[in-house]
């Protein structure tokens, strides 16, 4: 029986770039796609094709084995078929193991579902293709485990997910962006066209949180157009690679007026933030963070006798009027008529305050110019004198120059607009609708004027930083990053190092390494391991060049093990580690203690990378049925690093700062081994 792969399935337009890249030998793909865009369906069908072409083992890995079974192994498509039955039809299989979620193909290849919560159980395998589904929720150590295997055998890796804050998912996308051999795609609902606003509103009405809506549907939409000083409208994301001066406006009114100014871009960045979509009565729309300020005309005057005030996006109401500079985005006109008109302006034109004009005797040339201007919708006026002077208003002058782009006059265009009040005869535009779209990865900029023009609207500087939804510590880690407290933090031999442990047997063991001084805590290192005995961790400590002042453990280290009858405290003592017990506070109290401690912490960016990812990712459990967060944290890969940090917060309240071991004890005997 002949089979065509993909079997009984056709890639949608937005999935074809992914297939083309992989079919041409691509090795690393990062796809940040919105929910219901068919991430897993595309990846499983590609794996079926790859497994027939090259014999080997292929994994499809989700955050947990349970998710893998529910979402993929037992998952049904719209037609009621299981995904695995569609992608791997019976003639393609030679055996199937339901308990191991494994399919063996007729050519000897194996396709298997895995969970990153149990990747250690896969030791000894040699996969040549791995899909990391929901990568932003997956234990990032799974990639560290797989990467050298794929590097050796020339295999491929696919990362598909929706964003979950600035964690390893964010980092993976940045890696892909900077590596020309990787392919990356970020697809929103606007890119795929699969879902309408009504579809998303239905999700909202059903109780889906706004954070989740944004993470699942809108991934990255930095396409807002801003006006440059060179009279071009460019997407704000272009300023990341090509900074340009913009047209801004006075942040505060002077003599009751705000005027246009040249604005230098002093900083640009890409991040994530909760966002709101605003639709205006003129048909335009813009997406902004909840706290992003716009210049709004109020029906009353404020205490400073002003009607125009900066107002946060989340404080806007339907019917509010946003100040519009009178300049809707235009495109460069490269037609023959535009070139002809640009030549006339460059040869016969001049600029003045608020206007551009040219002079021409009555006749064929003048008639042709006026005909072109009328056909293209440029407003103008004619002054009858010895020659005919054709002039334009401020807004028409800028639109005309920006569109036809006469070279000589463009160099002088700033004299038209700089220092000019732009609102004469230009009423603000009322808001027609407001839609909360949740978190979105966006581009933010800061300018010298603290303002710029976005989609024709008067906008204040951006401020975009946001943690993962439901994250306990994400906002505090972002504040540390913004404050420059995540950097290189060197070990200080004059201060003792304290270690803070979360112990695991089947779960990983996590260790933070800290030094404390008068007003700060320096977090200099982090280590996490799994499936190892205490002797392994003793060697890890010995291999590091630190002088230890104390080793701190949770209270359960005192529990005796059934097999040996000894407690871990005793085992540690035999290894030369004197365990100090952290007070056993309720979980909620420990979380609050860490929240209070984090603003005092400095983190080594490289050595603490995995631990920082854990802190950002540690989150409250989400109840899908009740559509709300539980009061308890979710237990996943991030729990171990977060728990060890919690013990650090609780235990540091009992630990004296400046605690430095005596010189004779700085390298205990077991460390010298």
N, C-alpha and C positions, 0 to 999 in steps of 0.2 A: 504494500500500500504506500503510495506516495503522499508525503506531507509537505506542506509549505509552512515555513515559520516566518513570523509569528503565526500561530495556528488560530484561525477564525477570529482574528483581531487585527485592527488597523490603527496605527499610531495617528493621533490627532495632530493638527498642524503645530501646536506648541511643543509636542513631544519629538518632533522630527529632527531638530538640531541635536538632541541627545543621541538619537539612533545614528545619525550621520557621523557624529564624532566617534562613537564607539566602533562603528563598522569600519572606520578608517584607521583603526589601531589605537585609539585613545586609551590612556592608562589611568587618568585621574579626572573624575567628573564631580563637581559640586553643584547640586541643584537645589536652590531655595525656592520652592514652589508653594503656592497657596493650597489650602485644604481642598480636597476633592479634585485636584488637578491630575490625578492618576499617576502619582509618583511610584507607588509600589507596583501597580499594574505594568507600567513601562519597564521598570527594573527587572521584574520577574520574567517578562517576555524576552527582554534582552538576554538574561541569563540562560534561558532555554536555547536561544540561538547560539550563544557562545559555547554552551556545553556540548552541542553537537559538532561544532567546528573544532574544538580542542578538548581532548579527553582530560578530565581532571576533576577536582573537588571545587564546588561553588557554594558559598554561604550567603544567606540573606539574614542579616542580623538586626534585631530590634532591641530596644532597651532591656526587655525581659523576655524570658521564654513564654510566659503566660500571654504577653502581648502578641508574640509571634504566632501562637496557636490561634488566638481569637481573631486577629486581623488578617492573617495570611492563610494559614493551614485550613481553618474553618470558614474563612471569609468568602462571602457570596457577592457576585456582581449583580448589576441591575437585571440581568436575565435569569437570575436564580442559580447560576452555575458557580461552583467553587473556582476561584482564581487558578489554583494549581491544576484543576482538570482542564481548564481552557489552555493554559500555557504548556502543560505537559500531558497531552492526550495519551490514552492507553497504548496506542501503537508505539509510542516513544519510550515507554517504561519497560523495564525488565523486572523491577521489584519496588515495593513501597513499604516503608516502616512507619506506621502511624505513631507508635510510642516515641520514636526518635525524630519524627517529622522529616523524614529522609526519603528521597526518590532516587533510585538508580536507573539510569537510562540504558538503552540497548547497546550503546557503544562503550559502556563502562563508566561514563561520567556519573558523578554524584552531586545532587543539589540538596541542600539541607538548610532548615531554619534554625537559627541560634538566638541566644539572648546574651547581651553584654554583661548581664548580672552573673553569668556562669561561663565566661569565655575561657577561664583557666582549664575547664574540663576538656577543652579542645586541643590541648597540648599534644603534639605529635602529628597533627594533621598538616597537610600542605596545600592549602587552598590556592587556586590561581585566579579566582574572581570573588570579590566580596562586596556586597551591598550593605551599607550602613544606613538603615532606615530610621527616621527620627533621630538623626545624628546629634542634634542639639540636646537630646535627653539621654543619649547613650553614654556609658562609661568611657571616657576618652582613652583610658588605658588599653581598651580593646584595639584601637588603631596602633598604639605602640607595640602591641603584641603581633599584629598582622603585618605591619609595614615591612620589617626585614624579610619576611617570607615572600611577599610579593616582589620586593626588590631583587631577590635572588632568582625567582622563577619567571620574572617578566610578566606577572599578573596585573590585573586591573582592580581599582577600587572606586566605588560610587558612593557619594554621600548625598542623601536626599532628606530634606527636613524643612520645617518652618522655624523661624527664629524664636529663641527663648532667652532674650537678653544678651548681654555682652559676655558670653561664656565661650567655650571651645567651638561652638557653632559659628560664632562671629569670627573667631580666629581662623577657622578653616576657610571661610569665605575670603578673608584678607590674604591668606596664603595662596589661594587659587588666583586671586586678582593679580598678584605680584609674580606669578610663575607662568610664563607663556606656554609651557607644555601642558598645563592644566586647562580644562574648560570649566567655566562657571556660568550659571544662568540664575537670574532672580526674576521670577514670574509672579505678578500680581493678578488679581481678577481682571484688571484693565488690560493686561497683556494677553490673557488667554481667552477672554470673552465668554467663559463658561458659565459664570453666574452674574445675575443682575443685582442691582441694588435691592429689588424686591426680595430676591432669594436671601440676601444677607439680613434684611430686616425681619424675615420670617425666623431666622436663627435667633435674632435678638429677642423677638417676641416670645420665643420658646424658652427663654431664660439663659441663653448663652452669654457669658460675661463679655464686656466690651474688650477687655484685655485679650481674651481668647479669640474673639472675632478678628481682631487685628492680627494676632500671631498666625491665625489659620488662613486668613484670606489676603491681607495686604502685607507684603513682605518688605518691599523697598520701593518708594516712589519719589525719588528726588528730581522730578521733572518740572518743577515749578520754574517758570521763566522770569529772569530778572533783567533789568535794563542797564546796559553798560554805558560808560561815559562816551563810548564810541558809537552810541546810538544803535546798538544791536541787542536783540533779546536772545539770551542764552540760557540753557538749562542750568540750574544752580549747581548740579553735580559737576559741570564742566569746570567750575572754579577750584575744584580739588586738584586738578592737574594743570590748570592754566588760569592763575589768578589775574583778574582784570579790575580796573577801577570801575565803579558803578555810579549811577546817579542816585543820590540820597536826598534827604530833606532835613531841615533843622529839627532836632529832637524836641526842643521846646520853642514855643512861639516867641518871637522878638517883635516888639511893637504890635502885638496882636496877630502876627503873621508868621508862617513857616515858609521858608524859601528853599529852592532846589540847590544842592551842593554836590561837589565831587566827593565821592566816598571811596576810600581805599579799603580793600579787603585785608584785614589784619590777621584773620584766622579762618580756616575752614575745616570742617570735620564731618565724619559720617558716624551716625549712632542711631539709637532707637528711642522712641518716645510715644506716649499715648497721644493720639491725634483725633482731630475733628475735621470733617469735610463741610465747607461752607459753600452753598450755592447762592448766587446773586441774581437780582432781577434782570440784569442784562444778559443772562445766559452763561456767564463764566462761573468757574468754581475753583476753589483752592483748598488744599489740605495742609493743616498746620498743627503743631503741638498744642496741647491744652493751655499752656501758659504763654504761648506766643502772642505778643501785643500787636494790635492794629490801631490805627488812628480813627476814632469813631466820633461822629457828630451827635451830640446829645441834645434833646429838646430843652434842656436847662443849662445854665452856666454853673461851673463848679466854683469852689472857694477862691480860685484865682481869676474868676470872671471869664473863664474859657468855656466855649462850647465843644471844642475838639479835645478829646482826652484819649490817652493810650489805654486800651482795654484788652484784657486777656481773652483768648479764644473761647475758653470755657465759661466766660461771663457774658458772651454775646447772646442776643435773643433775636428771634425772627422779627423783622421790621427795623432793627438797628441799621444805621447807615455808615458804611465804611468809606473813608476818604479815598477818592479816586483822582489820580493826577491828570486824568484826561487822555492818557496814552495807553490804548490797548495794544497788545503785542502785534508786531508786523513781521513780515518776512522780507528778505532781500529780494528785490525785483531785478532779475537779470535779463529781462526781455529787450528786444531791439528798441522799442519806444522808450523804455526807461533809460537805456544808454544814450539815446538821442537827447532826452531831457536833461540828463546829467551833464552832457557836453555843453548844452546851452547855459546851465547854471554855473559850470566851472569857467566858461568863457565870458559870460555877461553878468554873472550874479554877484551878490554881496550879502553879508550878514550884518545884522544890527541887533539891538536889544529886542528880544522877543520875536524876531522875524528874519526870514530869508526872502530875497527878492531878486528879480532880474529886469533889465530894461531892454526894450525891443521896439523898433519902429513898426507901425501898422503894416500888415502885409502877410504874405504866405507863411513865413517862419513863425510869427506871433500866433497866427490862427492855428498852425499845426501844434504848437506848444500848448495852447489853451485846450485844444481838442484832446490831446493826450492826458492833460490834467483832469479834464472832466470825465474822460473814460475810466480813469483810475480812481476817481472819487476824491481827488485832492481839492479841498476848499481853497479859494483864492479870491483876491480882489484886484481891481485894475485902477490905477490912478492915471488920469488923462493929463499929460503935460506935453512937453516937446517930444518926448518919446512915451511909450506906454510902459509904466512900471507895474509889474505883476508881483504882488506880495501875498504872504500867508500869515495866519495867526500863529501864536507860539506852538500850539499842539500840532497844527498842520505842517508847520515848518520842520519840526522834529521828525514827524512821521515821513515826510517827503525826503529829507536828507538821509534818514536811516534806511529807507527803502531803495532809492535810486543811487545813493552813495557817491556823489560827486567828490572826487579826491581832494581838490583844493579847498572847497568849502567845509568838508568834514573836519579838516584840521583847525577850522575857526569856529566850529559849531558850539563850543562851550560858551562863547560869548553870548549866545542866544539865550541859554537857559540858566547858567550859573548865577545865583543870587536873585532869581526871579520867583515871584509868587505864582504858583501854577493853577490855582483853583478858580480864577475868575471865570464865571459862567459855567463852571463844572460842578454840578451838585454831587454829593456822595451817593453811592449806590446802596440800595436797601438789600438786606439779606432775605432771601426767599425760603431757604430751608437750612437746617443744621442737623448733621448726622454724626454721631460718635462712631468712629471707625477703629478705635482701640490703638494698640501699639503698632508703630510703623518705623522701619529703618529709614532715616531721612538724612539730608545734608543740612548742616547749620553753618552760618557764617557770622563773623563779627566785622563791623566796618568802623572807619574812623568817625563817621557821623552818628553811629549807632542806629542807622536807618538805611533802607534801600527801597526800591520799587519792585514789587512782586506781582506779576499778572496785572499790572496797572494800579494796584492797591498800595497805599502807603503802609510800609511794614517796619517794625522795629527789629533790632538784632535778634538772631536766633539763640535759643538756649535749649539744646537737646541732649539730655542724658537720662537714661531710664534703666531700672533693673528688670529682671525677669518677673513675670506675673506671679504673685503669691510668694515671692522670695522674702525670706526673713532678713537677709543681710545685703541683698543686691544693691540697694540705694546707698548704703554705707560704703560698700566697696567702690561704687562709682564716685562717691565723694572723695574717697582716698585717692583714686586715680586722678581726679580733677585737681586735687590739692598737691599732686606730685609726691604723694606718700607711697606710691608703688613704683619703685625705682631700684637702683642697686644699693643694697644695704650690707656693707662689709661686716665681717665678724670682728669684734673688738676684744682682743686678748685680755683687756683689763676688767672685763665684765664676765661673770659666769654665765653659762648657758643652761637654761632650764628646758627640759623636754616634757611634752604634754601628750598623753597617749589615749587612743581609743583602741581597745583590744578586740581582736576578732579570732574566731576559730575557722568557721566556714566563711565568714566575712573578712574583708581586709582589715589590717591594722594600720592606723594612721598616727603619725608623730609630727608635732610642730616643735621647732627649735627657736627659742626666744631669748633675748637679753633685755633687761629693764634698766633704765636710768631714771633720773629724777622726774622727768615729765613725759616720758614716752616709753613705749614698748617697741623693740626692734625684732621683727619676725624675720629671721635670717635664713631659715631653711624649712623644708617639709619633705617627709618621706612616707610612702605608702606601699605596703606589700601584702601579699595574700598567699595562703597555703604554706606558711613557714612557721617554724618553731621559735621559741624565745632566743635560742642561741643565734639564729640568723640576725635578729634585731640587735643583739649585743655586739655582733661583728659590725653591723652598720654604724652603730655609735662609735665603735673603736676606730673605724676607718675615717671618720671625720676629724678634722683638726681642732676640735673644740675642747675647752676645759669646762667640765660640767659642774653645776652648782646644785642640781636637784632633778629627780625624775618623778613625774607626777602621774598617777593612775586613777581611774574611777574605782569606786568602792568594791565592784564585783571582782577585782583582782584578788580579793581575800578568800573567795569561794574555793573550796577544795574540790579537786577533780576526782570523779569516781574511779577512774582507772589507776591513778597513782596514790590517791589519798593526800596529795600535797596541794597547797594553794600555789597560785602563780607568784605570790609574794615570795614564797620560799624558793621557787625555781629561779626567780630573778636574783634573789640574794646569792644563790650558788653561782650565778653568772657575774657577780660583782656589782649588781644594780640594786641600790637601796631604794625601794619603792616608797614614795610618799603618797598618802591617800587624799584625794580631793574630796571636800565635803559633799555629801549626797543631797543636793538641792533638787527640788522639783524641776522638771523639764522647762516649764515656762519661766521660772526664775533664772535658770541658767541662760536661756535665750536672751532675756532682758539684760543679764549681766554682760553678755558678749556685745550686745548692741551698745551698751554704755562704754565698753572698752575699745571697740574698733576705732573711734575717732582719735584715740591716742596711739594708734599702731602705725608703724612703717613696715612695709613688706618688700622683701627682695623679689623683684619682678620675675626673674628667671628661675630661681630655686624654689619659689613658692607658687609657680604657675598652676600646678595641678590642684594645690590646696585652695588657691583663689577661685579657680573654676568651681570647686566644690562649694565654697561659701556663696558664690553668686547663684548656683543652681539649687541650693538647699531651699525647699519650698513647702508650703502647706499642701496637704493632700486635697485634691479637687474631687468633689462628689458630683459625678456626672448626672445622677438621678435628680438631686436637689438643685443642681446648677449653682453651687456655691462652694467655698473653701471650708474644709474641716478645721477644727481647732488644733489638730495634731499634724506634725510634719509627715511627709511621704518618706518611706524608707527606700532609698535607692543608693546608687554608687556615691552620691554626694554626702550621705549621712555620716560617714566615718570621719572625713575631714572636718565636717561641721561639729560633730560631737567632741572631737579632740580639742577644737578651738573653744567650745563651750567650757570644757574642763579648764582650759587656760584662763578663761575669764573668772570662773569660780575660784580656782586655786590661786590666782594672782592676788586676790584680795587677802589671802593668808600669807603670801610670800613677801618678805622684805625686799624692797628695791636696793640696788647696789650690792646685792648679795654675791660676793665673790669668794670662791673656795680658797682656803689657805694654799700657799705655793706648793706645800708638800703633797697636797691632795689634787692638784690640777690634772695629773695624769694617773688615775688609780691603776692598780696592778692589772686588772682585767682589760683595761684599755690599751696597755702596752703590749698585749699578746698579739 
